[in-house]
Every structure is written in structure tokens, then in C-alpha cells.
Amino acid sequence: MRLHDGARVAVIGAGPSGITTAKHALEAGFDTTVFEASGDLGGQWQAGAAHSGIWPGMRTNTSRAMTAFSDFPAPDTHPLHPAAEQIQAYVRAYADAFGVTERIRFGARVRRVAPGWEVDGERFDAIAVATGRFRRPQTAPGLERFGGELLHAFDYPGAAPFRGRRVLVYGNGISGLEVASDLAEVTDVVSACRKPRYVIQKVVDGVSSDWQWYTAFGALERGSLPPAEFGRRLRERILRVAGDPAAAGALAPDPDILVAGVSLCQDYLAQVTAGSIVCRPAVAAVERDAVRFADGTREPVDVIVSATGYELDLPFLDPAVRAVAGPELRLYRRTLHPDLPGFGAVGLFPAQGPFFPLLELQARWLVALWSGAAAPPAEPAMRSALTAPPAPLEVHNVFATAVAGELGVAPDLGARPDLTEPLLFGPLLPPRYRLDGPGARADAADSFRTQLAASPRAPVDPADVAALRGFGLATEAELIRVAIA
């Protein structure tokens, strides 16, 4: 749906997703209002706020370059993995720099969003919901029967209060492993899960995980190879770089890595090997002061931390919207629906890998559709895609590649020969989406080069370069072969 010049746009939420959406809506000339329930911006990065799941000392799981937007690089003073307070300060600086802050109505909790579009009775031409995916903790059923202290990872206050207490952390997503690892510094920990995963480290030989595992080549492999072959290659690489969880003493994941999945934590496997973390399978029964597991073992515990995810929390959506999009808000590319013109969502999906570049791509695409800067997807393609259940989570490089293609900002791999190799095998640094297409910037190539030079990279496997020929990129393969020879 194309909006008229100066159309009124409402953005719900002033976290990173809402701020970048409002920024691009303002740049497109729309009269933009941001509704924020709390008294400050930053969303989850408001450390200490009631709606934030940040714990003391928490740092990002993604590198500084990948926890930033394409035209506003992270400060050079940020460490490789910045602290939560630094991320909020970055979002605040971004909002101030692009005139978003003065468009935010703080303390404005939205009660109802209805087709039309109306926000608590106020009319707008379009609306973007950007309230985040980590607002309503989901606790595994049955744990409420526990007689000791039960909390969700969202409410984890840091390790200090649990010193010397017996703690079970249930769940092995990133939060579950990070909490277990944090606790293992002060007490013995039981780490249990329903499905064992492979575990990669945040940093290996100075290289952040998002620089190594989320590349354009990886997305090309995933989309071009049969799933079994791609899974075999990915598993071999992860075992080579990160090791086998079972060899470290953790539970053995499914041999099919696409079934098992991948989690992330720097010290978890080393702590398992050292014995400060004991691994158990799914919880079978909960007693007053102990837990029994699916393998028949029993562990006495004083505290259970449930790191079992979040439910989508959009209580303000009118039933008419849910009747179209469904209770879980099924949208094309997680962003729009052909039967909800003028409605969009940014950041309401679980993701594996860096989030900020995905939020910005979503926001740019949505606003470009509203402004006419991007052609809308073909309606039959949208409807066909909506019939398939969405993935449990979006893998960064796959989702970024898809949305960049919709927006028309996928970089021209041959236009800058010195960048062909890093554009394919390096990190998906945000300036790559400013090289070509709508919103291209003259300084994007230099910004990309500067960010690329700021951190080490893993060496490129010549076999991967050769594989490009099978993906229809013979010219690019030759350019890279010569460059790395």
C-alpha cells in the first residue's frame, strides 16, 4: 500500500525496532508518531526497567559492528561485545541524530490498535508494531509445582543471590546457557533441556561468532544445497571449530544439526568439562525440593530458572487484525499481510544471530513500500508463502538475504572487486545494504572497509571458493581465487 505524501504513521514501541522504523518513516517524509509505554527509549536495553530482561553485567551476544545500523556505526570505544548500557546509549544517540526522540510520546501505553488505522481512537494512515519479542516470559508447564524458588530468565538478577544454592537452569537457548554459565562462577549448576543442541562460542581466535557463522556464502549454501548436504557441511564445520558437546560431557545432540539446532555461549562447554555444570535431559517430574529427569536421575535443587522462551504479547491488537493474521501474527517476511494494507510489523520474530541489521532491513523495506521506493511483492507469492508455517526462528543470513532482495539492496558482487570476497565470506556488515539500490550511500564502501579492518576474520576455505562455481558464481569465484592466492 502506497501512502500519500505527509501521511500520518504510528509506530508502537521505542526500542531499537521502533526507533529505526520511525527514523526511516521520517526520512520518507511521513508525519511520524512513536508510542512508548515507559518513560525512556531502548526497549529491552533499558537495563533495570521493569520490562527489561537485562541482568547486571550482561553484554551482547553479537559484535559491536553487527549491533548497529547501516548509516550510524557503533562507537570505536565499544568493546567487541558491548554492555547493555552502551547499547541503550547508542540507540539514544541514533534517535537524537535523526530527529526521532522528539516524535516519541513517553508514558503512552497503547490500549487498542484497530483497522482504519486507529491507535486508541486516533486516526493514522499506517501503523508499524514494534513492541519486541521478549516481553511475556513463557515458563515450562509443571514447574509451578516446585516448592523452592522459581523464576524465569527474564527476571534473573545476576549470580550473586544464588551463591552456594543448588540451581537448575531449564532451557538451552542462548539465555539458558548464558545464565547457567554465569551461575557456574558462584555455585554448582544443573543444566537441563528438552533437545540437546550444538554449542558455538562467542569468540574463537578473536573472531566473533557473527563474523564466522552468518555469511552470504552460508545463506547461499543453505538455499542451494539439499538440506541433508547442507546440514552435513554445517555440522562438520561446527565440530571442527567448536567441538562435540558430547565429548565435553554435555548431552549428545541429534546427528542432524538442522534437527538439533545451535546455541551460543563462550564458556559453557568448558564449565561442563570442569564439572561446575552438570547436564540433564528434559524434566520428567517436579518435587518439593528436587527434580526428576527423563533419564531417571534425580537432583535436589533450591532454585529453578526457566529459560524457556517468550510468547508473542500484543494485547492491544483488535480482534479484526488477529482474524486476518492469526493469533501468532503470520505475516509475509514477518512484516506485512496482503489483507492488512497500511499495517506492518518490525522485530516481532525470534532470530538466530544479530538482530539490529534485520530490524533496519525490515523497517527500510516497510517504509519503502509505503513511499513507493520499492515495488510490492506479487500478491500470489505472498499468499502462497503465508500458507506455510513460519520457521521456529529466522537465521540471520537467510532472513537478511531475503529482505535485502525484496528491498533491492543486495550488493552487486562484481562492482567492487576488492570487496567480492568479504561480501561473500565476511560478516554481513550493515553498510553492505547501502552499496547499491534504494538508499545507497557514497560512503558505504569505505564504511564497510573500515569496519571490516577493525576485527580479525577466519580464513576462507578454498573449497568454499570453488563451490561458488556450482552456485552460478564462476566469475566471483575467479576474482576471489586470484585475490587470496
ROKE-126458 format. One record per residue (C-alpha): residue number from 0; residue in one letter; x, y, z. Coordinates in steps of 0.25 Angstrom, whole numbers. Each point is the difference from the previous one (the first is absolute). Layout:
{node NUM a {X Y Z}};
...
//
This chain:
{node 0 m {0 0 0}};
{node 1 r {6 13 -4}};
{node 2 l {-3 12 9}};
{node 3 h {-2 14 -4}};
{node 4 d {11 11 2}};
{node 5 g {0 4 15}};
{node 6 a {-9 -12 4}};
{node 7 r {-1 -2 15}};
{node 8 v {7 -12 5}};
{node 9 a {0 -6 14}};
{node 10 v {11 -9 6}};
{node 11 i {-3 -8 12}};
{node 12 g {12 -1 9}};
{node 13 a {13 8 2}};
{node 14 g {10 -12 0}};
{node 15 p {10 -2 -11}};
{node 16 s {-10 -5 -10}};
{node 17 g {-10 12 3}};
{node 18 i {11 10 -1}};
{node 19 t {6 -5 -13}};
{node 20 t {-14 -1 -6}};
{node 21 a {-3 15 4}};
{node 22 k {13 5 -5}};
{node 23 h {-3 -6 -14}};
{node 24 a {-14 5 0}};
{node 25 l {4 14 4}};
{node 26 e {11 -1 -11}};
{node 27 a {-11 -4 -10}};
{node 28 g {-8 13 4}};
{node 29 f {-11 -7 8}};
{node 30 d {-6 7 12}};
{node 31 t {5 -10 11}};
{node 32 t {-4 -2 14}};
{node 33 v {6 -10 9}};
{node 34 f {-8 -6 12}};
{node 35 e {9 -5 12}};
{node 36 a {-7 -6 12}};
{node 37 s {13 3 9}};
{node 38 g {7 13 3}};
{node 39 d {12 -3 -8}};
{node 40 l {4 -6 -13}};
{node 41 g {9 -12 -3}};
{node 42 g {-10 -11 2}};
{node 43 q {7 -13 6}};
{node 44 w {13 8 1}};
{node 45 q {-6 9 11}};
{node 46 a {8 -7 11}};
{node 47 g {-8 0 13}};
{node 48 a {-13 3 -6}};
{node 49 a {-12 -9 4}};
{node 50 h {-2 -4 -15}};
{node 51 s {15 -4 -2}};
{node 52 g {6 -13 2}};
{node 53 i {14 5 1}};
{node 54 w {8 -5 12}};
{node 55 p {12 8 6}};
{node 56 g {13 -1 -8}};
{node 57 m {-8 -6 -12}};
{node 58 r {7 2 -14}};
{node 59 t {-5 -2 -14}};
{node 60 n {2 -14 -7}};
{node 61 t {3 8 -13}};
{node 62 s {12 8 -4}};
{node 63 r {0 15 1}};
{node 64 a {0 2 -15}};
{node 65 m {-12 -9 -1}};
{node 66 t {-8 6 11}};
{node 67 a {-1 13 -7}};
{node 68 f {-8 6 -12}};
{node 69 s {6 2 -14}};
{node 70 d {2 16 0}};
{node 71 f {3 1 15}};
{node 72 p {12 -8 3}};
{node 73 a {3 -5 15}};
{node 74 p {10 9 7}};
{node 75 d {14 -5 -1}};
{node 76 t {1 0 15}};
{node 77 h {-10 -11 1}};
{node 78 p {6 -14 4}};
{node 79 l {-2 -11 -10}};
{node 80 h {-12 -4 8}};
{node 81 p {-6 13 6}};
{node 82 a {-7 1 13}};
{node 83 a {-15 2 1}};
{node 84 e {1 14 5}};
{node 85 q {9 3 -12}};
{node 86 i {-10 -5 -10}};
{node 87 q {-11 9 6}};
{node 88 a {9 12 -1}};
{node 89 y {2 -4 -15}};
{node 90 v {-15 -1 -2}};
{node 91 r {-2 13 7}};
{node 92 a {11 7 -9}};
{node 93 y {-6 -6 -13}};
{node 94 a {-14 5 4}};
{node 95 d {6 14 4}};
{node 96 a {8 1 -13}};
{node 97 f {-12 -3 -9}};
{node 98 g {-11 8 7}};
{node 99 v {-7 -12 5}};
{node 100 t {1 4 15}};
{node 101 e {-10 12 -1}};
{node 102 r {-10 -9 -7}};
{node 103 i {-1 -9 12}};
{node 104 r {-12 0 9}};
{node 105 f {5 -6 13}};
{node 106 g {-9 -6 10}};
{node 107 a {-10 -3 -11}};
{node 108 r {-4 -14 2}};
{node 109 v {-9 -4 -12}};
{node 110 r {-13 -7 3}};
{node 111 r {-6 -3 -13}};
{node 112 v {5 0 -15}};
{node 113 a {-11 -2 -10}};
{node 114 p {-2 0 -15}};
{node 115 g {-1 14 -6}};
{node 116 w {10 2 6}};
{node 117 e {-3 4 14}};
{node 118 v {9 1 13}};
{node 119 d {-9 2 12}};
{node 120 g {-10 7 -9}};
{node 121 e {11 9 -7}};
{node 122 r {0 -2 -15}};
{node 123 f {13 -3 -8}};
{node 124 d {2 -4 -15}};
{node 125 a {9 -11 4}};
{node 126 i {6 -7 12}};
{node 127 a {12 -8 4}};
{node 128 v {0 -9 12}};
{node 129 a {14 -1 6}};
{node 130 t {-2 -4 15}};
{node 131 g {10 -11 0}};
{node 132 r {0 -15 1}};
{node 133 f {5 -1 15}};
{node 134 r {-11 6 8}};
{node 135 r {-8 -12 5}};
{node 136 p {8 -12 6}};
{node 137 q {-4 -14 -2}};
{node 138 t {2 -10 11}};
{node 139 a {0 -15 -3}};
{node 140 p {-13 -7 5}};
{node 141 g {2 -7 13}};
{node 142 l {11 8 6}};
{node 143 e {-10 8 9}};
{node 144 r {-1 -13 9}};
{node 145 f {14 3 5}};
{node 146 g {1 4 14}};
{node 147 g {12 8 -1}};
{node 148 e {3 13 -7}};
{node 149 l {-5 0 -14}};
{node 150 l {3 12 -10}};
{node 151 h {2 2 -15}};
{node 152 a {13 4 -6}};
{node 153 f {-7 13 -3}};
{node 154 d {0 3 15}};
{node 155 y {14 -5 2}};
{node 156 p {7 10 9}};
{node 157 g {14 -5 -2}};
{node 158 a {8 -11 7}};
{node 159 a {3 7 14}};
{node 160 p {-13 -4 7}};
{node 161 f {2 -15 -4}};
{node 162 r {13 -2 6}};
{node 163 g {1 -14 6}};
{node 164 r {-14 -3 -4}};
{node 165 r {-4 -12 -8}};
{node 166 v {-5 5 -14}};
{node 167 l {-7 -6 -11}};
{node 168 v {0 8 -13}};
{node 169 y {-10 -6 -10}};
{node 170 g {2 3 -14}};
{node 171 n {12 1 -10}};
{node 172 g {-3 11 -8}};
{node 173 i {10 12 1}};
{node 174 s {-6 5 12}};
{node 175 g {0 -13 7}};
{node 176 l {15 -3 -3}};
{node 177 e {4 14 4}};
{node 178 v {-8 -1 13}};
{node 179 a {6 -13 3}};
{node 180 s {14 4 -3}};
{node 181 d {-2 13 8}};
{node 182 l {-5 -8 12}};
{node 183 a {12 -10 -1}};
{node 184 e {9 10 5}};
{node 185 v {-6 0 13}};
{node 186 t {-7 -13 2}};
{node 187 d {-3 -14 -6}};
{node 188 v {-10 0 -11}};
{node 189 v {-9 -10 -6}};
{node 190 s {-3 3 -15}};
{node 191 a {-12 -8 -6}};
{node 192 c {-6 1 -13}};
{node 193 r {-11 -7 -9}};
{node 194 k {9 0 -12}};
{node 195 p {15 0 1}};
{node 196 r {7 10 -10}};
{node 197 y {14 2 -6}};
{node 198 v {7 12 7}};
{node 199 i {8 10 -6}};
{node 200 q {9 10 7}};
{node 201 k {-2 16 -1}};
{node 202 v {15 2 -3}};
{node 203 v {10 -10 -6}};
{node 204 d {14 5 -3}};
{node 205 g {-5 14 1}};
{node 206 v {-11 -2 -10}};
{node 207 s {-14 3 5}};
{node 208 s {-10 -11 -4}};
{node 209 d {-9 9 -8}};
{node 210 w {12 3 -9}};
{node 211 q {2 -15 -2}};
{node 212 w {-13 -7 -1}};
{node 213 y {-9 10 -7}};
{node 214 t {5 3 -14}};
{node 215 a {-6 2 -13}};
{node 216 f {7 -13 -5}};
{node 217 g {-7 -8 12}};
{node 218 a {-13 6 -5}};
{node 219 l {3 -5 -14}};
{node 220 e {4 -14 5}};
{node 221 r {-13 -1 8}};
{node 222 g {-9 4 -11}};
{node 223 s {7 -7 -11}};
{node 224 l {4 -14 5}};
{node 225 p {-9 -11 4}};
{node 226 p {-3 1 15}};
{node 227 a {8 -13 4}};
{node 228 e {12 5 -7}};
{node 229 f {0 14 6}};
{node 230 g {-2 -6 13}};
{node 231 r {11 -9 -1}};
{node 232 r {10 11 -4}};
{node 233 l {-5 9 11}};
{node 234 r {2 -11 10}};
{node 235 e {14 -3 -4}};
{node 236 r {4 15 1}};
{node 237 i {-6 2 14}};
{node 238 l {6 -13 5}};
{node 239 r {13 5 -6}};
{node 240 v {0 14 6}};
{node 241 a {-9 -2 13}};
{node 242 g {2 -15 3}};
{node 243 d {-10 -11 3}};
{node 244 p {-9 3 12}};
{node 245 a {0 -15 4}};
{node 246 a {15 0 0}};
{node 247 a {-1 11 10}};
{node 248 g {-9 -7 9}};
{node 249 a {-13 6 -4}};
{node 250 l {-12 -7 -6}};
{node 251 a {2 -6 -14}};
{node 252 p {-8 8 -11}};
{node 253 d {-7 -6 -11}};
{node 254 p {10 -3 -12}};
{node 255 d {-9 8 -9}};
{node 256 i {4 14 4}};
{node 257 l {-13 6 -7}};
{node 258 v {-8 -8 10}};
{node 259 a {9 3 12}};
{node 260 g {2 15 -2}};
{node 261 v {12 8 5}};
{node 262 s {2 9 13}};
{node 263 l {10 9 4}};
{node 264 c {9 2 13}};
{node 265 q {15 3 2}};
{node 266 d {3 -9 12}};
{node 267 y {-12 -9 1}};
{node 268 l {7 -13 -5}};
{node 269 a {13 3 7}};
{node 270 q {-8 1 13}};
{node 271 v {-7 -13 -3}};
{node 272 t {13 -7 -2}};
{node 273 a {5 6 13}};
{node 274 g {-12 -5 8}};
{node 275 s {-6 13 4}};
{node 276 i {-12 -2 -9}};
{node 277 v {-7 -14 0}};
{node 278 c {-9 -3 -13}};
{node 279 r {-13 -7 1}};
{node 280 p {-11 -3 -10}};
{node 281 a {-15 5 1}};
{node 282 v {-7 2 13}};
{node 283 a {-9 -12 3}};
{node 284 a {-6 4 13}};
{node 285 v {2 11 11}};
{node 286 e {0 -3 14}};
{node 287 r {0 10 12}};
{node 288 d {15 1 1}};
{node 289 a {5 -8 -12}};
{node 290 v {-2 -3 -15}};
{node 291 r {0 -14 -7}};
{node 292 f {5 0 -14}};
{node 293 a {-4 -9 -12}};
{node 294 d {12 -9 2}};
{node 295 g {-4 -4 14}};
{node 296 t {10 9 7}};
{node 297 r {-5 9 12}};
{node 298 e {7 13 4}};
{node 299 p {-3 8 13}};
{node 300 v {-1 15 -3}};
{node 301 d {-4 12 7}};
{node 302 v {-3 9 -12}};
{node 303 i {-5 -2 -14}};
{node 304 v {3 10 -11}};
{node 305 s {-9 -2 -12}};
{node 306 a {6 4 -13}};
{node 307 t {-11 -5 -9}};
{node 308 g {-3 12 -9}};
{node 309 y {-11 10 -2}};
{node 310 e {-14 1 -5}};
{node 311 l {-4 11 -10}};
{node 312 d {-6 11 8}};
{node 313 l {-9 9 -8}};
{node 314 p {-12 2 9}};
{node 315 f {-4 13 -7}};
{node 316 l {-3 -6 -13}};
{node 317 d {-14 1 -4}};
{node 318 p {-7 -14 -3}};
{node 319 a {-2 4 -14}};
{node 320 v {15 1 -2}};
{node 321 r {2 -14 6}};
{node 322 a {-11 -6 -8}};
{node 323 v {8 3 -12}};
{node 324 a {14 -2 5}};
{node 325 g {-3 -11 10}};
{node 326 p {4 -1 15}};
{node 327 e {15 -1 -3}};
{node 328 l {-1 12 -10}};
{node 329 r {4 -8 -13}};
{node 330 l {6 11 -10}};
{node 331 y {7 -1 -13}};
{node 332 r {15 1 3}};
{node 333 r {-4 3 15}};
{node 334 t {-4 14 -5}};
{node 335 l {-13 1 -7}};
{node 336 h {-13 -6 -5}};
{node 337 p {-8 2 -13}};
{node 338 d {-13 1 7}};
{node 339 l {5 10 10}};
{node 340 p {5 12 -8}};
{node 341 g {7 11 8}};
{node 342 f {3 -10 11}};
{node 343 g {15 -4 2}};
{node 344 a {8 -7 11}};
{node 345 v {15 1 3}};
{node 346 g {8 -9 10}};
{node 347 l {-12 -9 4}};
{node 348 f {7 -13 -3}};
{node 349 p {11 -8 7}};
{node 350 a {13 0 -8}};
{node 351 q {14 -7 1}};
{node 352 g {11 9 -2}};
{node 353 p {1 16 0}};
{node 354 f {-14 7 1}};
{node 355 f {3 15 -3}};
{node 356 p {3 -2 -15}};
{node 357 l {-12 -8 -1}};
{node 358 l {-9 10 7}};
{node 359 e {6 11 -9}};
{node 360 l {-2 -8 -13}};
{node 361 q {-15 -3 4}};
{node 362 a {-2 15 3}};
{node 363 r {6 5 -13}};
{node 364 w {-8 -10 -8}};
{node 365 l {-13 3 7}};
{node 366 v {2 15 -1}};
{node 367 a {5 -2 -15}};
{node 368 l {-13 -7 -3}};
{node 369 w {-8 11 6}};
{node 370 s {8 11 -7}};
{node 371 g {0 -7 -14}};
{node 372 a {15 -1 1}};
{node 373 a {-1 -15 -1}};
{node 374 a {-10 -9 -9}};
{node 375 p {-9 -8 8}};
{node 376 p {1 -15 0}};
{node 377 a {-9 -8 -9}};
{node 378 e {-13 -3 7}};
{node 379 p {0 -15 -4}};
{node 380 a {14 -2 5}};
{node 381 m {-4 7 14}};
{node 382 r {-13 -9 1}};
{node 383 s {8 -12 -3}};
{node 384 a {11 3 10}};
{node 385 l {-11 2 11}};
{node 386 t {-5 -14 -2}};
{node 387 a {13 -6 5}};
{node 388 p {2 0 15}};
{node 389 p {11 10 4}};
{node 390 a {14 -5 4}};
{node 391 p {2 -1 15}};
{node 392 l {10 11 -1}};
{node 393 e {6 8 -11}};
{node 394 v {15 -3 -3}};
{node 395 h {7 14 -2}};
{node 396 n {7 -2 -13}};
{node 397 v {-12 -7 -7}};
{node 398 f {-10 10 5}};
{node 399 a {9 12 -3}};
{node 400 t {2 -5 -14}};
{node 401 a {-15 -2 -2}};
{node 402 v {-4 14 4}};
{node 403 a {12 7 -7}};
{node 404 g {-5 -7 -12}};
{node 405 e {-14 6 2}};
{node 406 l {5 14 2}};
{node 407 g {10 -1 -11}};
{node 408 v {13 3 8}};
{node 409 a {7 -13 -2}};
{node 410 p {14 4 -4}};
{node 411 d {6 -1 -14}};
{node 412 l {11 -11 3}};
{node 413 g {8 4 -12}};
{node 414 a {-1 15 1}};
{node 415 r {12 2 10}};
{node 416 p {10 -12 -3}};
{node 417 d {7 3 13}};
{node 418 l {-13 -3 8}};
{node 419 t {-5 -12 -7}};
{node 420 e {7 -10 9}};
{node 421 p {-5 7 13}};
{node 422 l {-14 3 -5}};
{node 423 l {-1 -15 -2}};
{node 424 f {8 -6 11}};
{node 425 g {2 11 10}};
{node 426 p {-10 5 10}};
{node 427 l {-13 6 -5}};
{node 428 l {4 14 5}};
{node 429 p {-12 10 -1}};
{node 430 p {7 9 -10}};
{node 431 r {-1 -11 -11}};
{node 432 y {-15 4 -1}};
{node 433 r {4 14 -3}};
{node 434 l {9 -3 -12}};
{node 435 d {-11 -2 -11}};
{node 436 g {-15 2 -2}};
{node 437 p {-10 10 8}};
{node 438 g {7 7 11}};
{node 439 a {14 -2 -6}};
{node 440 r {11 9 6}};
{node 441 a {13 5 -6}};
{node 442 d {8 -3 13}};
{node 443 a {-6 -14 2}};
{node 444 a {12 -8 -7}};
{node 445 d {10 8 9}};
{node 446 s {-8 -3 13}};
{node 447 f {-1 -14 -4}};
{node 448 r {15 -1 -2}};
{node 449 t {3 8 13}};
{node 450 q {-9 -10 8}};
{node 451 l {6 -12 -6}};
{node 452 a {14 4 3}};
{node 453 a {-4 2 15}};
{node 454 s {0 -14 4}};
{node 455 p {7 -13 -5}};
{node 456 r {-7 -10 -9}};
{node 457 a {0 -15 -1}};
{node 458 p {8 -5 -13}};
{node 459 v {-8 -3 -12}};
{node 460 d {-1 -15 -4}};
{node 461 p {5 -2 -14}};
{node 462 a {-10 -11 -2}};
{node 463 d {-11 10 3}};
{node 464 v {5 10 -10}};
{node 465 a {0 -12 -10}};
{node 466 a {-14 -3 4}};
{node 467 l {-5 14 -5}};
{node 468 r {1 -6 -15}};
{node 469 g {-11 -10 3}};
{node 470 f {-9 12 5}};
{node 471 g {2 7 -13}};
{node 472 l {10 10 5}};
{node 473 a {12 -4 -8}};
{node 474 t {5 14 -3}};
{node 475 e {0 3 15}};
{node 476 a {7 -13 3}};
{node 477 e {11 4 -9}};
{node 478 l {1 14 6}};
{node 479 i {1 -6 14}};
{node 480 r {10 -11 -5}};
{node 481 v {10 11 -5}};
{node 482 a {-2 9 12}};
{node 483 i {3 -11 10}};
{node 484 a {11 -7 -8}};
//
